[in-house]
Amino acid sequence: MININTLRETLNTKIIGIPHIEHYTQLTSTNDIAITRGKTKGAIEGTLIITEHQTAGRGRYGRKWDAPPNKCILASVIFTHRLKQNQVHLPNLIGALSIAQGIHKITGLDAKIKHPNDIRIDKKKVAGVLTEIEYDKHNQSFFVLGFGINVNITTDEFPQELRNTATSLLIATSNIEYREICRAEVLNAVLQNLEANYHYLKSNNISVIDEKIKNWEEK
């Protein structure tokens, strides 16, 4: 399982994970729990929900996201910035950008963004982002940014129908010994980049976000 103590000790953020980190063995989905927290207890910015396995993980258009336990990063973060009309499309993109940046920092892999919410390596999907906007009991909006990253899945663990279109960090690093990649280290890098990119969103610095995305998007 992800070592949460190590994550807390090394997490260099001021918002994400600071108020709360909740870590579960299994959930329906991290977005479901984050939305419930926001609706019932009030949305606390930076709350981080992590699970080792999802029984009802979902992506865009409700597509199923399934993965073996203890092999992926499955997480959601609560943000309280009230999105302006010209910002509604950005959470998915800053999530994808942050994942691509984090993957590259830790593994050196050339991860790219495929609009609007996929991250791919060599044209194969390695991660996805799902943003959902909700309202708390005071009718204040918040959004939950959820993401899944295939980290230590081997080729044999992918369903046959996905082996030509999906990959993992383990496979992409061509690690023939299948030495596991530290998920806490990858998650840490993603969250640090996510917080930095979130600040650009809050300050409505869309031009900076757009420029960064251009540098990381799939051609």
Buried (B, 14 or more C-beta within 10 A) or exposed (E): EBBBEEBEEEBEBEBBBBEEBBBBEEBEBBBBBBBEBBBEEBBBBBBBBBBBBBEEBBBBEEEEBBBBEBBBBBBBBBBBBEBEEEBEEBBBBBBBBBBBBBBBBBBEBBBBBBEEBBBBBEEBBBBBBBBBEBEBEEEEBBBBBBBBBBBBBEEEBBEEEBBEEBBBBBBBBEBEEEEEBBBBBBBBBBBBBBBBBBBBBBEEEBEEBEEBBEEBBBE
